[in-house]
Amino acid sequence: MESSLLQRIEKFLEESAIPPSVFGRAAVGDPRLVGDLRAGRKPGLQLVCRAEHFMNKWRADFRAGRTTQRGDRRTRAVRNAMEAGA
């Protein structure tokens, strides 16, 4: 059984550590995308294709070493401060 777009996005968000709003803005120009999908929004074919393309491109870039896991800037700032103090 094929998983829904929301299930694939949720898995991608865990894998990439990209916040939902950042993903929506980068993938399709809509920071509310993930929240709307969680609330029951039905995506059209064009939106599905754009989101899938973004996820596939990010994974290819990650494997090639051209990008890293982003994470939330707030979390990253705390982690960097902790590492600097250690």
All heavy atoms as an XYZ file, in Angstrom:
675
protein
N       0.850     -1.186      0.000
C       0.000      0.000      0.000
C       0.890      1.243      0.000
O       1.837      1.349      0.759
C      -0.892     -0.016      1.235
C      -1.855      1.120      1.295
S      -2.995      0.844      2.672
C      -3.297      2.515      3.112
N       0.574      2.163     -0.860
C       1.368      3.398     -0.967
C       1.038      4.325      0.195
O      -0.112      4.484      0.579
C       1.036      4.095     -2.285
C       1.898      5.305     -2.524
C       1.607      5.956     -3.853
O       1.203      5.256     -4.786
O       1.780      7.175     -3.927
N       2.067      4.918      0.765
C       1.849      5.834      1.882
C       1.380      7.185      1.351
O       1.663      7.563      0.221
C       3.125      5.992      2.694
O       4.162      6.502      1.893
N       0.695      7.919      2.202
C       0.184      9.221      1.798
C       1.324     10.239      1.767
O       2.394     10.026      2.339
C      -0.897      9.682      2.777
O      -0.305     10.051      4.012
N       1.071     11.345      1.120
C       2.063     12.413      1.061
C       2.429     12.858      2.469
O       3.607     13.043      2.778
C       1.545     13.601      0.248
C       2.469     14.823      0.208
C       3.786     14.477     -0.484
C       1.787     15.993     -0.471
N       1.449     13.007      3.344
C       1.728     13.448      4.709
C       2.645     12.464      5.425
O       3.591     12.883      6.103
C       0.433     13.641      5.495
C       0.611     14.077      6.951
C       1.382     15.401      7.029
C      -0.740     14.198      7.640
N       2.423     11.169      5.262
C       3.292     10.171      5.896
C       4.714     10.279      5.369
O       5.671     10.199      6.138
C       2.750      8.771      5.665
C       1.469      8.492      6.411
C       0.830      7.186      5.980
O       0.971      6.762      4.828
N       0.116      6.549      6.906
N       4.862     10.484      4.068
C       6.202     10.614      3.487
C       6.879     11.895      3.968
O       8.085     11.909      4.237
C       6.123     10.569      1.964
C       5.695      9.189      1.450
C       5.814      9.043     -0.049
N       5.100     10.038     -0.831
C       3.856      9.938     -1.261
N       3.139      8.861     -0.968
N       3.317     10.886     -2.000
N       6.114     12.970      4.088
C       6.671     14.228      4.580
C       7.091     14.085      6.042
O       8.167     14.535      6.429
C       5.680     15.393      4.398
C       5.542     15.740      2.913
C       6.124     16.626      5.187
C       4.470     16.764      2.602
N       6.253     13.457      6.862
C       6.592     13.276      8.278
C       7.896     12.490      8.417
O       8.760     12.848      9.221
C       5.457     12.548      9.017
C       4.167     13.330      9.106
C       4.170     14.484     10.086
O       5.206     14.761     10.718
O       3.121     15.127     10.225
N       8.045     11.439      7.626
C       9.278     10.656      7.665
C      10.465     11.525      7.238
O      11.531     11.486      7.845
C       9.149      9.448      6.750
C      10.356      8.544      6.751
C      10.159      7.353      5.843
C      11.448      6.554      5.765
N      11.390      5.516      4.769
N      10.273     12.323      6.197
C      11.330     13.203      5.706
C      11.720     14.238      6.762
O      12.899     14.531      6.942
C      10.889     13.905      4.418
C      11.894     14.897      3.917
C      13.022     14.476      3.237
C      11.725     16.254      4.127
C      13.965     15.392      2.775
C      12.651     17.179      3.680
C      13.778     16.735      3.000
N      10.746     14.797      7.471
C      11.034     15.798      8.487
C      11.905     15.216      9.599
O      12.819     15.878     10.094
C       9.740     16.378      9.071
C       8.878     17.196      8.113
C       7.591     17.634      8.809
C       9.632     18.384      7.571
N      11.640     13.975      9.980
C      12.475     13.313     10.982
C      13.885     13.093     10.446
O      14.869     13.323     11.147
C      11.871     11.968     11.372
C      10.621     12.063     12.201
C      10.051     10.704     12.533
O      10.826      9.713     12.544
O       8.846     10.620     12.776
N      13.953     12.643      9.210
C      15.243     12.331      8.571
C      16.106     13.580      8.384
O      17.313     13.555      8.627
C      14.953     11.689      7.216
C      16.124     11.445      6.338
C      15.689     10.947      4.960
O      14.568     10.422      4.814
O      16.488     11.114      4.027
N      15.494     14.673      7.978
C      16.244     15.874      7.625
C      16.379     16.866      8.763
O      17.199     17.779      8.677
C      15.569     16.576      6.448
O      14.294     17.049      6.837
N      15.571     16.710      9.798
C      15.533     17.647     10.921
C      15.143     19.053     10.471
O      15.549     20.045     11.063
C      16.864     17.663     11.673
N      14.359     19.134      9.424
C      13.861     20.420      8.935
C      12.515     20.678      9.612
O      11.643     19.806      9.605
C      13.683     20.404      7.399
C      15.030     20.222      6.708
C      13.000     21.669      6.914
C      14.941     20.080      5.202
N      12.304     21.855     10.193
C      11.004     22.169     10.792
C       9.908     22.183      9.721
O      10.177     22.509      8.554
C      11.209     23.567     11.377
C      12.676     23.707     11.532
C      13.290     22.901     10.421
N       8.684     21.843     10.090
C       7.587     21.780      9.110
C       7.379     23.064      8.312
O       7.170     23.013      7.100
C       6.356     21.470      9.968
C       6.899     20.808     11.178
C       8.245     21.421     11.422
N       7.444     24.207      8.960
C       7.207     25.454      8.229
C       8.327     25.746      7.233
O       8.076     26.264      6.144
C       7.053     26.634      9.191
O       8.237     26.814      9.947
N       9.554     25.393      7.601
C      10.683     25.596      6.692
C      10.548     24.669      5.492
O      10.781     25.073      4.350
C      12.028     25.375      7.424
C      13.195     25.439      6.459
C      12.188     26.391      8.535
N      10.125     23.430      5.742
C       9.908     22.489      4.643
C       8.855     23.020      3.684
O       9.062     23.055      2.468
C       9.469     21.109      5.163
C       8.987     20.212      4.071
C       9.887     19.523      3.282
C       7.633     20.072      3.799
C       9.453     18.704      2.248
C       7.186     19.259      2.773
C       8.101     18.577      1.996
N       7.715     23.431      4.211
C       6.636     23.922      3.360
C       7.045     25.114      2.520
O       6.749     25.193      1.335
N       7.774     26.036      3.144
C       8.215     27.230      2.420
C       9.219     26.863      1.331
O       9.139     27.346      0.202
C       8.829     28.238      3.387
C       9.166     29.562      2.731
C       9.677     30.592      3.722
N       8.624     31.017      4.631
C       8.627     30.781      5.956
N       9.615     30.147      6.524
N       7.625     31.206      6.704
N      10.171     25.986      1.654
C      11.208     25.623      0.687
C      10.655     24.739     -0.439
O      11.049     24.888     -1.589
C      12.344     24.896      1.394
N       9.746     23.846     -0.099
C       9.256     22.891     -1.089
C       8.215     23.490     -2.032
O       8.284     23.279     -3.246
C       8.674     21.662     -0.393
N       7.257     24.209     -1.471
C       6.152     24.682     -2.308
C       5.786     26.144     -2.075
O       4.803     26.632     -2.629
C       4.884     23.807     -2.115
C       5.149     22.377     -2.523
C       4.376     23.874     -0.695
N       6.552     26.839     -1.236
C       6.268     28.247     -0.987
C       5.118     28.481     -0.035
O       4.547     29.572     -0.012
N       4.768     27.483      0.772
C       3.645     27.593      1.709
C       4.074     27.094      3.082
O       4.112     25.891      3.315
C       2.458     26.780      1.205
C       1.245     26.851      2.119
O       1.285     27.589      3.128
O       0.250     26.159      1.826
N       4.386     28.008      4.013
C       4.843     27.563      5.327
C       3.785     26.807      6.129
O       4.107     26.108      7.076
C       5.240     28.862      6.029
C       4.545     29.939      5.299
C       4.367     29.459      3.890
N       2.520     26.910      5.739
C       1.448     26.204      6.461
C       1.127     24.844      5.857
O       0.201     24.166      6.311
C       0.193     27.063      6.463
C       0.376     28.374      7.207
C      -0.898     29.160      7.233
N      -1.602     29.021      5.956
C      -2.282     29.976      5.360
N      -2.362     31.147      5.913
N      -2.885     29.772      4.214
N       1.887     24.416      4.867
C       1.585     23.171      4.156
C       1.414     21.984      5.086
O       0.393     21.300      5.051
C       2.684     22.864      3.132
C       2.585     21.483      2.471
C       1.364     21.418      1.570
C       3.841     21.167      1.699
N       2.401     21.705      5.920
C       2.354     20.516      6.769
C       1.196     20.605      7.759
O       0.461     19.637      7.947
C       3.700     20.290      7.490
C       3.619     19.091      8.419
C       4.817     20.090      6.476
N       1.008     21.757      8.357
C      -0.114     21.934      9.281
C      -1.451     21.722      8.591
O      -2.353     21.084      9.148
N      -1.582     22.246      7.381
C      -2.820     22.059      6.628
C      -3.040     20.596      6.258
O      -4.168     20.092      6.328
C      -2.818     22.910      5.356
C      -2.961     24.403      5.638
O      -3.235     24.776      6.802
O      -2.784     25.197      4.691
N      -1.979     19.903      5.867
C      -2.108     18.478      5.549
C      -2.508     17.679      6.792
O      -3.333     16.772      6.716
C      -0.800     17.923      4.966
C      -0.429     18.406      3.562
C       0.970     17.934      3.198
C      -1.449     17.933      2.532
N      -1.920     18.030      7.923
C      -2.276     17.365      9.183
C      -3.730     17.614      9.543
O      -4.373     16.783     10.181
C      -1.374     17.852     10.314
C       0.052     17.354     10.207
C       0.934     17.992     11.258
N       2.310     17.480     11.183
C       3.348     18.061     11.744
N       3.197     19.195     12.442
N       4.552     17.537     11.635
N      -4.265     18.763      9.121
C      -5.656     19.118      9.406
C      -6.631     18.565      8.367
O      -7.827     18.810      8.458
C      -5.793     20.625      9.490
N      -6.105     17.854      7.366
C      -6.994     17.217      6.406
C      -6.972     17.774      4.998
O      -7.778     17.361      4.161
N      -6.110     18.709      4.694
C      -6.021     19.273      3.338
C      -5.686     18.166      2.352
O      -4.835     17.326      2.600
C      -4.945     20.346      3.298
C      -4.685     20.936      1.934
C      -3.628     22.021      2.038
N      -3.173     22.491      0.756
C      -2.209     23.392      0.603
N      -1.613     23.905      1.656
N      -1.843     23.774     -0.602
N      -6.356     18.173      1.232
C      -6.110     17.198      0.163
C      -5.212     17.844     -0.879
O      -5.606     18.807     -1.534
C      -7.422     16.744     -0.498
C      -8.409     16.122      0.464
C      -7.889     14.832      1.023
C      -8.928     14.216      1.945
N      -8.349     13.389      2.964
N      -3.993     17.333     -1.044
C      -3.063     17.955     -1.996
C      -3.396     17.587     -3.440
O      -3.844     16.478     -3.734
C      -1.714     17.363     -1.596
C      -2.058     16.030     -1.025
C      -3.388     16.216     -0.336
N      -3.159     18.536     -4.332
C      -3.319     18.283     -5.756
C      -2.068     17.628     -6.314
O      -1.029     17.536     -5.647
N      -2.147     17.187     -7.543
C      -1.034     16.486     -8.175
C       0.205     17.377     -8.274
O       1.316     16.923     -8.009
C      -1.440     15.998     -9.572
C      -0.371     15.235    -10.345
C       0.069     13.992     -9.574
C      -0.881     14.864    -11.715
N       0.037     18.644     -8.627
C       1.184     19.538     -8.758
C       1.888     19.719     -7.415
O       3.116     19.698     -7.338
C       0.757     20.885     -9.316
C       1.935     21.805     -9.573
C       1.515     23.118    -10.199
O       0.332     23.454    -10.238
N       2.480     23.877    -10.672
N       1.122     19.875     -6.339
C       1.720     20.034     -5.020
C       2.473     18.769     -4.614
O       3.587     18.840     -4.089
C       0.641     20.354     -3.983
C       1.182     20.718     -2.616
C       0.418     21.906     -2.058
C       1.090     19.555     -1.677
N       1.893     17.615     -4.873
C       2.543     16.343     -4.556
C       3.868     16.242     -5.309
O       4.896     15.886     -4.726
C       1.625     15.143     -4.899
C       2.377     13.837     -4.769
C       0.392     15.147     -4.014
N       3.854     16.570     -6.585
C       5.072     16.488     -7.399
C       6.146     17.445     -6.897
O       7.323     17.077     -6.817
C       4.759     16.767     -8.865
S       3.804     15.467     -9.651
N       5.763     18.661     -6.534
C       6.747     19.632     -6.046
C       7.351     19.190     -4.719
O       8.563     19.303     -4.502
C       6.094     21.006     -5.902
C       5.782     21.639     -7.257
C       4.996     22.910     -7.124
N       5.776     23.949     -6.455
C       5.265     25.084     -6.019
N       3.977     25.342     -6.176
N       6.029     25.977     -5.444
N       6.513     18.683     -3.812
C       7.015     18.223     -2.510
C       7.930     17.013     -2.689
O       9.001     16.934     -2.072
C       5.848     17.886     -1.587
N       7.524     16.062     -3.528
C       8.347     14.873     -3.772
C       9.681     15.262     -4.405
O      10.724     14.727     -4.038
C       7.614     13.888     -4.689
C       6.427     13.208     -4.051
C       6.809     12.164     -3.018
O       8.007     11.817     -2.891
O       5.898     11.697     -2.323
N       9.651     16.187     -5.351
C      10.881     16.633     -5.997
C      11.833     17.251     -4.977
O      13.033     16.955     -4.979
C      10.571     17.644     -7.105
C      11.788     18.249     -7.718
N      12.599     17.553     -8.581
C      12.353     19.471     -7.564
C      13.616     18.335     -8.937
N      13.477     19.500     -8.322
N      11.300     18.097     -4.092
C      12.139     18.715     -3.071
C      12.783     17.651     -2.178
O      13.985     17.712     -1.898
C      11.315     19.687     -2.222
C      12.112     20.294     -1.104
C      12.920     21.393     -1.334
C      12.069     19.757      0.174
C      13.679     21.950     -0.310
C      12.823     20.302      1.201
C      13.621     21.405      0.962
N      11.981     16.689     -1.726
C      12.518     15.649     -0.839
C      13.573     14.806     -1.549
O      14.627     14.509     -0.975
C      11.385     14.772     -0.295
C      10.473     15.511      0.654
S       9.226     14.478      1.450
C       8.119     14.126      0.093
N      13.306     14.439     -2.794
C      14.275     13.631     -3.550
C      15.569     14.399     -3.806
O      16.667     13.845     -3.685
C      13.668     13.167     -4.874
C      12.561     12.159     -4.677
O      12.523     11.459     -3.671
N      11.652     12.095     -5.625
N      15.441     15.674     -4.147
C      16.637     16.487     -4.390
C      17.432     16.662     -3.106
O      18.659     16.565     -3.109
C      16.246     17.851     -4.966
C      17.450     18.707     -5.310
C      17.039     20.004     -5.950
C      18.187     20.892     -6.324
N      19.353     20.869     -5.480
N      16.757     16.901     -1.987
C      17.460     17.071     -0.711
C      18.212     15.790     -0.354
O      19.367     15.846      0.058
C      16.476     17.432      0.407
C      17.186     17.755      1.681
C      17.590     18.983      2.099
C      17.617     16.832      2.689
N      18.236     18.880      3.305
C      18.267     17.571      3.700
C      17.506     15.455      2.844
C      18.803     16.981      4.841
C      18.050     14.856      3.979
C      18.685     15.619      4.956
N      17.571     14.644     -0.534
C      18.234     13.370     -0.213
C      19.458     13.152     -1.103
O      20.495     12.696     -0.635
C      17.250     12.221     -0.359
C      16.242     12.155      0.767
C      15.293     10.988      0.616
N      14.404     10.911      1.745
C      13.076     10.983      1.647
N      12.500     11.123      0.463
N      12.329     10.896      2.728
N      19.336     13.464     -2.385
C      20.479     13.306     -3.300
C      21.614     14.243     -2.895
O      22.785     13.838     -2.872
C      20.043     13.575     -4.739
N      21.278     15.487     -2.560
C      22.291     16.441     -2.123
C      22.931     15.998     -0.809
O      24.136     16.153     -0.612
C      21.699     17.844     -1.961
C      21.380     18.505     -3.289
O      21.872     18.024     -4.328
O      20.637     19.511     -3.284
N      22.143     15.436      0.091
C      22.659     14.973      1.380
C      23.643     13.820      1.177
O      24.723     13.803      1.757
C      21.502     14.548      2.287
C      21.931     14.140      3.666
C      22.344     15.087      4.591
C      21.910     12.809      4.045
C      22.734     14.713      5.871
C      22.309     12.421      5.311
C      22.716     13.373      6.229
N      23.266     12.870      0.329
C      24.166     11.732      0.047
C      25.450     12.201     -0.618
O      26.511     11.619     -0.395
C      23.460     10.700     -0.837
C      22.467      9.840     -0.085
C      21.996      8.675     -0.923
N      21.313      9.080     -2.138
C      20.006      9.300     -2.238
N      19.237      9.152     -1.183
N      19.475      9.653     -3.377
N      25.372     13.245     -1.428
C      26.551     13.768     -2.121
C      27.360     14.722     -1.241
O      28.413     15.193     -1.661
C      26.122     14.487     -3.397
N      26.879     15.012     -0.035
C      27.598     15.890      0.871
C      27.427     17.370      0.586
O      28.186     18.194      1.085
N      26.416     17.723     -0.219
C      26.204     19.134     -0.557
C      25.288     19.853      0.427
O      25.122     21.060      0.352
C      25.627     19.244     -1.967
C      26.636     18.878     -3.037
C      26.089     19.152     -4.419
N      24.953     18.324     -4.762
C      25.022     17.210     -5.498
N      26.184     16.794     -5.970
N      23.941     16.518     -5.784
N      24.680     19.115      1.343
C      23.816     19.713      2.357
C      23.920     18.900      3.632
O      24.427     17.786      3.617
C      22.351     19.792      1.869
O      21.605     20.604      2.764
C      21.707     18.432      1.783
N      23.466     19.476      4.725
C      23.463     18.775      6.002
C      22.073     18.877      6.601
O      21.236     19.643      6.117
C      24.466     19.404      6.996
O      24.098     20.764      7.210
C      25.885     19.334      6.460
N      21.852     18.119      7.660
C      20.583     18.242      8.356
C      20.508     19.645      8.928
O      21.462     20.131      9.529
C      20.477     17.216      9.471
C      20.349     15.803      8.956
C      20.253     14.813     10.090
O      20.895     14.957     11.101
N      19.452     13.788      9.889
N      19.382     20.295      8.724
C      19.255     21.688      9.148
C      18.937     21.813     10.623
O      19.622     22.487     11.354
C      18.146     22.384      8.353
C      18.494     22.588      6.916
C      17.423     23.404      6.274
N      17.628     23.470      4.842
C      16.855     24.127      4.027
N      15.814     24.771      4.488
N      17.104     24.144      2.743
N      17.868     21.205     11.030
C      17.411     21.378     12.398
C      16.807     22.751     12.596
O      16.896     23.621     11.740
N      16.210     22.934     13.715
C      15.623     24.213     14.075
C      16.738     25.148     14.519
O      17.601     24.764     15.293
C      14.626     23.990     15.207
C      13.778     25.209     15.504
O      14.250     26.334     15.253
O      12.655     25.025     15.983
N      16.745     26.373     14.044
C      17.809     27.315     14.392
C      17.918     27.499     15.902
O      19.004     27.635     16.444
C      17.573     28.670     13.736
C      17.961     28.674     12.278
C      17.815     30.046     11.707
N      16.386     30.273     11.492
C      15.840     31.447     11.250
N      16.566     32.516     11.203
N      14.554     31.565     11.057
N      16.791     27.495     16.599
C      16.824     27.671     18.055
C      17.526     26.488     18.710
O      18.361     26.660     19.587
C      15.416     27.810     18.605
C      14.727     29.085     18.120
C      13.268     29.021     18.364
N      12.738     27.947     17.512
C      11.462     27.684     17.355
N      10.562     28.370     18.009
N      11.045     26.731     16.561
N      17.219     25.283     18.281
C      17.851     24.086     18.814
C      19.326     24.069     18.472
O      20.167     23.728     19.301
C      17.170     22.828     18.243
O      15.772     22.912     18.504
C      17.732     21.570     18.849
N      19.644     24.441     17.253
C      21.038     24.457     16.810
C      21.852     25.460     17.630
O      22.980     25.179     18.018
C      21.106     24.788     15.327
C      22.463     24.566     14.709
C      22.438     24.667     13.196
N      21.876     25.909     12.722
C      20.893     25.999     11.832
N      20.368     24.930     11.307
N      20.435     27.176     11.442
N      21.282     26.627     17.946
C      21.987     27.641     18.730
C      22.279     27.120     20.137
O      23.372     27.318     20.661
C      21.168     28.923     18.801
N      21.332     26.443     20.740
C      21.544     25.884     22.075
C      22.608     24.811     22.026
O      23.514     24.773     22.862
C      20.215     25.311     22.636
C      20.457     24.501     23.897
C      19.221     26.433     22.898
N      22.534     23.931     21.023
C      23.530     22.848     20.890
C      24.935     23.433     20.675
O      25.893     22.982     21.304
C      23.147     21.939     19.721
C      24.012     20.726     19.604
C      23.520     19.743     18.538
N      23.327     20.369     17.249
C      22.154     20.446     16.606
N      21.079     19.921     17.134
N      22.054     21.034     15.450
N      25.058     24.449     19.830
C      26.361     25.067     19.590
C      26.907     25.731     20.857
O      28.092     25.665     21.132
C      26.278     26.090     18.461
C      26.068     25.433     17.115
O      26.316     24.242     16.951
N      25.596     26.201     16.150
N      26.030     26.377     21.629
C      26.465     27.021     22.868
C      26.931     25.975     23.874
O      27.927     26.169     24.567
C      25.329     27.840     23.457
N      26.246     24.828     23.914
C      26.631     23.760     24.841
C      27.979     23.167     24.438
O      28.820     22.880     25.291
C      25.556     22.691     24.905
C      24.288     23.156     25.599
S      22.973     21.936     25.559
C      23.713     20.586     26.419
N      28.184     22.978     23.140
C      29.433     22.413     22.659
C      30.596     23.374     22.907
O      31.701     22.956     23.209
C      29.335     22.080     21.173
C      28.449     20.882     20.880
C      28.216     20.662     19.402
O      28.719     21.464     18.579
O      27.524     19.694     19.077
N      30.350     24.656     22.767
C      31.407     25.658     22.985
C      31.811     25.726     24.459
O      32.967     25.948     24.778
C      30.949     27.038     22.517
N      30.836     25.498     25.346
C      31.112     25.542     26.764
C      31.740     24.269     27.292
O      32.337     24.235     28.363
N      31.644     23.198     26.519
C      32.174     21.900     26.977
C      33.652     21.759     26.807
O      34.367     22.416     26.211
C      31.477     20.767     26.230
